Amino acid sequence: MKQIARRDRLKIYGDLLSILYAENKEGKIVLTRIQVQMRVPFDRLKTYISELIDLGLIQDETSLKLTEKGKQYLAEYKKVLDFMKRMGITYK
């Protein structure tokens, strides 16, 4: 089994918000599908979701919609990744 590089909270939150944003466009959000995409255990996924709710980045644990603050975080996160890429810095 291929080992995944360790991710920090910034990367985890960015990945989770990106997945939630994409899943919201498709319709119903299925947590197990998000879990597979994130490659994290279900209990840890629930912890991350709770943290994002507490931070005000997502709302309603059942439908998991991004708040305006969450959309802003995602936009800024993508800008940082783009900047790092232009500078030749890899962030996996």
RODREN-507377 format. One record per atom (N, C-alpha, C, O, CB): atom name; x, y, z. Coordinates in nm, 2 decimals, m for minus. Glycine has a CB too. Layout:
BEGIN
PT atome     px     py     pz
PT    CA      X      Y      Z
...
This chain:
BEGIN
PT atome     px     py     pz
PT     N   0.08  m0.12   0.00
PT    CA   0.00   0.00   0.00
PT     C   0.09   0.12   0.00
PT     O   0.19   0.13   0.08
PT    CB  m0.10   0.00   0.12
PT     N   0.05   0.22  m0.08
PT    CA   0.13   0.34  m0.10
PT     C   0.11   0.43   0.02
PT     O   0.00   0.46   0.06
PT    CB   0.10   0.41  m0.23
PT     N   0.22   0.48   0.08
PT    CA   0.21   0.57   0.20
PT     C   0.19   0.71   0.15
PT     O   0.26   0.76   0.06
PT    CB   0.33   0.55   0.29
PT     N   0.10   0.78   0.21
PT    CA   0.07   0.92   0.18
PT     C   0.15   1.01   0.27
PT     O   0.17   0.99   0.39
PT    CB  m0.08   0.95   0.20
PT     N   0.21   1.12   0.21
PT    CA   0.29   1.21   0.28
PT     C   0.20   1.28   0.39
PT     O   0.08   1.30   0.37
PT    CB   0.35   1.32   0.19
PT     N   0.26   1.31   0.50
PT    CA   0.19   1.37   0.61
PT     C   0.15   1.51   0.57
PT     O   0.22   1.59   0.51
PT    CB   0.28   1.38   0.74
PT     N   0.02   1.55   0.60
PT    CA  m0.03   1.68   0.57
PT     C  m0.05   1.76   0.69
PT     O  m0.08   1.71   0.80
PT    CB  m0.17   1.66   0.49
PT     N  m0.04   1.89   0.68
PT    CA  m0.06   1.98   0.79
PT     C  m0.21   2.03   0.78
PT     O  m0.28   2.00   0.69
PT    CB   0.03   2.11   0.79
PT     N  m0.25   2.10   0.89
PT    CA  m0.39   2.14   0.89
PT     C  m0.43   2.23   0.77
PT     O  m0.54   2.22   0.72
PT    CB  m0.42   2.22   1.02
PT     N  m0.34   2.32   0.73
PT    CA  m0.37   2.41   0.62
PT     C  m0.40   2.33   0.50
PT     O  m0.50   2.36   0.43
PT    CB  m0.25   2.50   0.59
PT     N  m0.33   2.23   0.47
PT    CA  m0.35   2.14   0.35
PT     C  m0.48   2.06   0.37
PT     O  m0.56   2.05   0.28
PT    CB  m0.23   2.05   0.33
PT     N  m0.50   2.00   0.49
PT    CA  m0.62   1.92   0.51
PT     C  m0.74   2.01   0.50
PT     O  m0.84   1.97   0.43
PT    CB  m0.61   1.86   0.65
PT     N  m0.74   2.13   0.56
PT    CA  m0.86   2.21   0.55
PT     C  m0.88   2.26   0.40
PT     O  m1.00   2.26   0.35
PT    CB  m0.84   2.34   0.64
PT     N  m0.77   2.29   0.33
PT    CA  m0.79   2.33   0.19
PT     C  m0.84   2.22   0.11
PT     O  m0.93   2.24   0.02
PT    CB  m0.65   2.37   0.14
PT     N  m0.79   2.09   0.13
PT    CA  m0.84   1.98   0.05
PT     C  m0.99   1.95   0.08
PT     O  m1.07   1.93  m0.01
PT    CB  m0.76   1.85   0.09
PT     N  m1.02   1.96   0.21
PT    CA  m1.16   1.93   0.25
PT     C  m1.26   2.03   0.19
PT     O  m1.36   2.00   0.14
PT    CB  m1.17   1.92   0.40
PT     N  m1.22   2.16   0.20
PT    CA  m1.31   2.26   0.15
PT     C  m1.32   2.25   0.00
PT     O  m1.43   2.28  m0.06
PT    CB  m1.25   2.40   0.19
PT     N  m1.21   2.22  m0.07
PT    CA  m1.22   2.20  m0.21
PT     C  m1.31   2.09  m0.25
PT     O  m1.39   2.10  m0.35
PT    CB  m1.07   2.17  m0.27
PT     N  m1.30   1.98  m0.18
PT    CA  m1.39   1.86  m0.21
PT     C  m1.53   1.90  m0.18
PT     O  m1.62   1.87  m0.26
PT    CB  m1.34   1.74  m0.12
PT     N  m1.56   1.96  m0.07
PT    CA  m1.70   2.00  m0.03
PT     C  m1.75   2.10  m0.14
PT     O  m1.87   2.09  m0.17
PT    CB  m1.70   2.07   0.10
PT     N  m1.67   2.19  m0.19
PT    CA  m1.71   2.29  m0.29
PT     C  m1.75   2.21  m0.42
PT     O  m1.86   2.24  m0.48
PT    CB  m1.60   2.39  m0.32
PT     N  m1.67   2.12  m0.46
PT    CA  m1.70   2.04  m0.58
PT     C  m1.82   1.95  m0.56
PT     O  m1.90   1.94  m0.65
PT    CB  m1.58   1.95  m0.62
PT     N  m1.83   1.89  m0.44
PT    CA  m1.94   1.80  m0.42
PT     C  m2.08   1.87  m0.41
PT     O  m2.18   1.82  m0.45
PT    CB  m1.92   1.72  m0.28
PT     N  m2.07   2.00  m0.36
PT    CA  m2.20   2.08  m0.35
PT     C  m2.25   2.10  m0.49
PT     O  m2.37   2.12  m0.51
PT    CB  m2.17   2.21  m0.28
PT     N  m2.17   2.12  m0.59
PT    CA  m2.21   2.14  m0.72
PT     C  m2.28   2.02  m0.78
PT     O  m2.37   2.03  m0.86
PT    CB  m2.09   2.18  m0.81
PT     N  m2.24   1.90  m0.74
PT    CA  m2.30   1.78  m0.79
PT     C  m2.43   1.74  m0.72
PT     O  m2.50   1.66  m0.77
PT    CB  m2.20   1.66  m0.77
PT     N  m2.45   1.79  m0.61
PT    CA  m2.58   1.76  m0.54
PT     C  m2.55   1.71  m0.40
PT     O  m2.48   1.77  m0.32
PT    CB  m2.65   1.66  m0.61
PT     N  m2.60   1.59  m0.37
PT    CA  m2.60   1.53  m0.23
PT     C  m2.45   1.50  m0.19
PT     O  m2.38   1.44  m0.27
PT    CB  m2.69   1.41  m0.22
PT     N  m2.42   1.53  m0.07
PT    CA  m2.29   1.51  m0.02
PT     C  m2.29   1.38   0.06
PT     O  m2.38   1.36   0.15
PT    CB  m2.24   1.62   0.07
PT     N  m2.20   1.29   0.03
PT    CA  m2.19   1.16   0.09
PT     C  m2.06   1.16   0.17
PT     O  m1.95   1.16   0.10
PT    CB  m2.20   1.04  m0.01
PT     N  m2.06   1.15   0.30
PT    CA  m1.94   1.15   0.38
PT     C  m1.84   1.05   0.35
PT     O  m1.72   1.07   0.35
PT    CB  m1.97   1.15   0.53
PT     N  m1.89   0.93   0.32
PT    CA  m1.79   0.82   0.29
PT     C  m1.71   0.85   0.16
PT     O  m1.60   0.81   0.14
PT    CB  m1.86   0.68   0.28
PT     N  m1.78   0.91   0.06
PT    CA  m1.71   0.95  m0.06
PT     C  m1.61   1.06  m0.03
PT     O  m1.50   1.05  m0.09
PT    CB  m1.81   1.00  m0.17
PT     N  m1.64   1.15   0.05
PT    CA  m1.54   1.25   0.09
PT     C  m1.42   1.19   0.17
PT     O  m1.31   1.22   0.15
PT    CB  m1.61   1.36   0.18
PT     N  m1.46   1.09   0.25
PT    CA  m1.36   1.02   0.33
PT     C  m1.26   0.95   0.24
PT     O  m1.14   0.96   0.26
PT    CB  m1.42   0.92   0.43
PT     N  m1.31   0.89   0.14
PT    CA  m1.22   0.82   0.04
PT     C  m1.13   0.92  m0.04
PT     O  m1.01   0.89  m0.05
PT    CB  m1.30   0.73  m0.06
PT     N  m1.19   1.03  m0.08
PT    CA  m1.11   1.13  m0.15
PT     C  m1.00   1.19  m0.06
PT     O  m0.89   1.22  m0.11
PT    CB  m1.21   1.24  m0.20
PT     N  m1.04   1.21   0.07
PT    CA  m0.94   1.27   0.16
PT     C  m0.84   1.17   0.21
PT     O  m0.73   1.21   0.25
PT    CB  m1.02   1.33   0.28
PT     N  m0.87   1.04   0.20
PT    CA  m0.79   0.94   0.25
PT     C  m0.76   0.95   0.40
PT     O  m0.64   0.95   0.45
PT    CB  m0.66   0.93   0.18
PT     N  m0.87   0.97   0.48
PT    CA  m0.85   0.98   0.62
PT     C  m0.96   0.89   0.69
PT     O  m1.06   0.86   0.62
PT    CB  m0.87   1.13   0.67
PT     N  m0.93   0.84   0.81
PT    CA  m1.04   0.76   0.88
PT     C  m1.16   0.84   0.91
PT     O  m1.15   0.97   0.92
PT    CB  m0.98   0.70   1.01
PT     N  m1.27   0.78   0.91
PT    CA  m1.40   0.85   0.93
PT     C  m1.41   0.93   1.05
PT     O  m1.46   1.05   1.05
PT    CB  m1.51   0.75   0.93
PT     N  m1.36   0.88   1.17
PT    CA  m1.36   0.96   1.29
PT     C  m1.28   1.09   1.28
PT     O  m1.31   1.19   1.33
PT    CB  m1.31   0.88   1.41
PT     N  m1.16   1.08   1.21
PT    CA  m1.08   1.20   1.19
PT     C  m1.15   1.30   1.09
PT     O  m1.14   1.42   1.11
PT    CB  m0.94   1.16   1.13
PT     N  m1.22   1.25   0.99
PT    CA  m1.30   1.33   0.90
PT     C  m1.40   1.41   0.98
PT     O  m1.42   1.53   0.96
PT    CB  m1.36   1.25   0.79
PT     N  m1.47   1.34   1.07
PT    CA  m1.57   1.41   1.15
PT     C  m1.51   1.52   1.24
PT     O  m1.57   1.62   1.26
PT    CB  m1.65   1.30   1.24
PT     N  m1.39   1.49   1.29
PT    CA  m1.32   1.59   1.37
PT     C  m1.29   1.71   1.29
PT     O  m1.31   1.83   1.33
PT    CB  m1.19   1.53   1.43
PT     N  m1.24   1.69   1.17
PT    CA  m1.21   1.81   1.08
PT     C  m1.33   1.89   1.04
PT     O  m1.33   2.01   1.04
PT    CB  m1.14   1.76   0.95
PT     N  m1.44   1.82   1.02
PT    CA  m1.57   1.88   0.99
PT     C  m1.61   1.97   1.11
PT     O  m1.66   2.08   1.09
PT    CB  m1.68   1.78   0.95
PT     N  m1.61   1.91   1.23
PT    CA  m1.64   1.99   1.35
PT     C  m1.55   2.11   1.36
PT     O  m1.60   2.22   1.40
PT    CB  m1.63   1.90   1.47
PT     N  m1.42   2.10   1.34
PT    CA  m1.33   2.21   1.35
PT     C  m1.37   2.32   1.25
PT     O  m1.37   2.44   1.28
PT    CB  m1.19   2.17   1.33
PT     N  m1.40   2.28   1.13
PT    CA  m1.44   2.38   1.02
PT     C  m1.57   2.45   1.06
PT     O  m1.59   2.56   1.03
PT    CB  m1.45   2.31   0.89
PT     N  m1.66   2.37   1.12
PT    CA  m1.79   2.43   1.16
PT     C  m1.76   2.54   1.27
PT     O  m1.81   2.65   1.27
PT    CB  m1.89   2.32   1.21
PT     N  m1.68   2.50   1.37
PT    CA  m1.64   2.59   1.48
PT     C  m1.57   2.71   1.43
PT     O  m1.59   2.82   1.49
PT    CB  m1.55   2.52   1.58
PT     N  m1.49   2.70   1.32
PT    CA  m1.42   2.81   1.26
PT     C  m1.51   2.90   1.17
PT     O  m1.47   3.01   1.13
PT    CB  m1.30   2.77   1.18
PT     N  m1.63   2.85   1.15
PT    CA  m1.73   2.92   1.07
PT     C  m1.70   2.91   0.92
PT     O  m1.75   2.99   0.84
PT    CB  m1.73   3.07   1.10
PT     N  m1.63   2.81   0.88
PT    CA  m1.60   2.79   0.74
PT     C  m1.70   2.70   0.66
PT     O  m1.71   2.72   0.54
PT    CB  m1.46   2.73   0.72
PT     N  m1.77   2.62   0.74
PT    CA  m1.88   2.54   0.68
PT     C  m2.00   2.55   0.78
PT     O  m1.98   2.58   0.90
PT    CB  m1.84   2.40   0.65
PT     N  m2.11   2.52   0.73
PT    CA  m2.23   2.52   0.81
PT     C  m2.31   2.39   0.80
PT     O  m2.30   2.32   0.70
PT    CB  m2.32   2.64   0.78
PT     N  m2.39   2.36   0.90
PT    CA  m2.48   2.25   0.90
PT     C  m2.41   2.12   0.86
PT     O  m2.39   2.09   0.75
PT    CB  m2.59   2.28   0.80
PT     N  m2.38   2.04   0.97
PT    CA  m2.31   1.92   0.95
PT     C  m2.38   1.82   0.86
PT     O  m2.31   1.73   0.81
PT    CB  m2.28   1.86   1.09
PT     N  m2.51   1.83   0.84
PT    CA  m2.58   1.74   0.75
PT     C  m2.56   1.77   0.61
PT     O  m2.55   1.68   0.52
PT    CB  m2.72   1.73   0.79
PT     N  m2.56   1.90   0.57
PT    CA  m2.55   1.93   0.43
PT     C  m2.41   1.98   0.39
PT     O  m2.37   1.98   0.27
PT    CB  m2.66   2.03   0.39
PT     N  m2.34   2.03   0.49
PT    CA  m2.20   2.07   0.47
PT     C  m2.18   2.17   0.36
PT     O  m2.11   2.15   0.26
PT    CB  m2.11   1.95   0.45
PT     N  m2.24   2.29   0.38
PT    CA  m2.22   2.40   0.28
PT     C  m2.12   2.49   0.32
PT     O  m2.11   2.52   0.44
PT    CB  m2.36   2.47   0.25
PT     N  m2.04   2.54   0.23
PT    CA  m1.94   2.64   0.26
PT     C  m2.00   2.78   0.29
PT     O  m2.10   2.82   0.22
PT    CB  m1.84   2.66   0.15
PT     N  m1.96   2.84   0.40
PT    CA  m2.00   2.98   0.43
PT     C  m1.92   3.07   0.34
PT     O  m1.83   3.03   0.27
PT    CB  m1.99   3.01   0.58
PT     N  m1.96   3.20   0.34
PT    CA  m1.88   3.30   0.27
PT     C  m1.74   3.30   0.32
PT     O  m1.64   3.32   0.24
PT    CB  m1.94   3.44   0.28
PT     N  m1.72   3.28   0.45
PT    CA  m1.59   3.28   0.51
PT     C  m1.51   3.16   0.45
PT     O  m1.39   3.17   0.43
PT    CB  m1.59   3.28   0.66
PT     N  m1.58   3.05   0.44
PT    CA  m1.52   2.93   0.38
PT     C  m1.48   2.94   0.24
PT     O  m1.37   2.90   0.20
PT    CB  m1.61   2.81   0.40
PT     N  m1.56   3.01   0.16
PT    CA  m1.53   3.04   0.02
PT     C  m1.41   3.13   0.01
PT     O  m1.33   3.11  m0.08
PT    CB  m1.65   3.10  m0.05
PT     N  m1.40   3.23   0.10
PT    CA  m1.29   3.32   0.10
PT     C  m1.16   3.25   0.14
PT     O  m1.06   3.27   0.08
PT    CB  m1.32   3.44   0.20
PT     N  m1.17   3.16   0.24
PT    CA  m1.05   3.08   0.28
PT     C  m1.00   3.00   0.16
PT     O  m0.88   2.99   0.13
PT    CB  m1.09   2.99   0.40
PT     N  m1.10   2.93   0.09
PT    CA  m1.06   2.85  m0.02
PT     C  m0.99   2.93  m0.14
PT     O  m0.90   2.89  m0.20
PT    CB  m1.18   2.78  m0.08
PT     N  m1.05   3.05  m0.16
PT    CA  m0.99   3.14  m0.27
PT     C  m0.85   3.18  m0.23
PT     O  m0.76   3.18  m0.31
PT    CB  m1.08   3.26  m0.29
PT     N  m0.83   3.22  m0.10
PT    CA  m0.70   3.26  m0.06
PT     C  m0.60   3.15  m0.06
PT     O  m0.48   3.16  m0.09
PT    CB  m0.71   3.32   0.08
PT     N  m0.65   3.03  m0.02
PT    CA  m0.56   2.91  m0.02
PT     C  m0.51   2.88  m0.16
PT     O  m0.40   2.85  m0.18
PT    CB  m0.64   2.79   0.04
PT     N  m0.60   2.89  m0.26
PT    CA  m0.56   2.86  m0.39
PT     C  m0.46   2.97  m0.44
PT     O  m0.37   2.94  m0.52
PT    CB  m0.69   2.86  m0.49
PT     N  m0.48   3.09  m0.40
PT    CA  m0.38   3.20  m0.44
PT     C  m0.24   3.16  m0.38
PT     O  m0.14   3.18  m0.45
PT    CB  m0.43   3.33  m0.38
PT     N  m0.24   3.12  m0.26
PT    CA  m0.11   3.08  m0.19
PT     C  m0.05   2.97  m0.27
PT     O   0.07   2.97  m0.29
PT    CB  m0.13   3.04  m0.04
PT     N  m0.13   2.86  m0.30
PT    CA  m0.07   2.75  m0.38
PT     C  m0.02   2.79  m0.51
PT     O   0.09   2.75  m0.56
PT    CB  m0.18   2.64  m0.39
PT     N  m0.09   2.88  m0.58
PT    CA  m0.05   2.93  m0.71
PT     C   0.08   3.01  m0.69
PT     O   0.17   3.00  m0.78
PT    CB  m0.16   3.03  m0.77
PT     N   0.09   3.10  m0.59
PT    CA   0.21   3.17  m0.57
PT     C   0.33   3.08  m0.54
PT     O   0.44   3.10  m0.60
PT    CB   0.20   3.27  m0.45
PT     N   0.31   2.98  m0.46
PT    CA   0.42   2.88  m0.43
PT     C   0.46   2.81  m0.56
PT     O   0.58   2.79  m0.58
PT    CB   0.37   2.78  m0.32
PT     N   0.37   2.78  m0.64
PT    CA   0.40   2.71  m0.77
PT     C   0.49   2.80  m0.86
PT     O   0.58   2.75  m0.92
PT    CB   0.27   2.66  m0.84
PT     N   0.45   2.92  m0.87
PT    CA   0.52   3.02  m0.95
PT     C   0.66   3.04  m0.90
PT     O   0.76   3.07  m0.97
PT    CB   0.45   3.15  m0.95
PT     N   0.68   3.03  m0.77
PT    CA   0.81   3.05  m0.70
PT     C   0.90   2.92  m0.71
PT     O   1.01   2.92  m0.67
PT    CB   0.80   3.09  m0.56
PT     N   0.84   2.81  m0.76
PT    CA   0.91   2.68  m0.77
PT     C   0.91   2.60  m0.64
PT     O   0.99   2.51  m0.62
PT    CB   1.05   2.71  m0.81
PT     N   0.82   2.64  m0.55
PT    CA   0.81   2.57  m0.42
PT     C   0.70   2.46  m0.43
PT     O   0.58   2.50  m0.47
PT    CB   0.78   2.67  m0.30
PT     N   0.73   2.34  m0.40
PT    CA   0.62   2.23  m0.40
PT     C   0.56   2.22  m0.27
PT     O   0.63   2.23  m0.16
PT    CB   0.68   2.10  m0.45
PT     N   0.43   2.20  m0.27
PT    CA   0.35   2.18  m0.15
PT     C   0.26   2.07  m0.17
PT     O   0.15   2.08  m0.23
PT    CB   0.28   2.31  m0.11
PT     N   0.29   1.95  m0.11
PT    CA   0.21   1.83  m0.14
PT     C   0.13   1.80  m0.02
PT     O   0.06   1.70  m0.02
PT    CB   0.30   1.72  m0.18
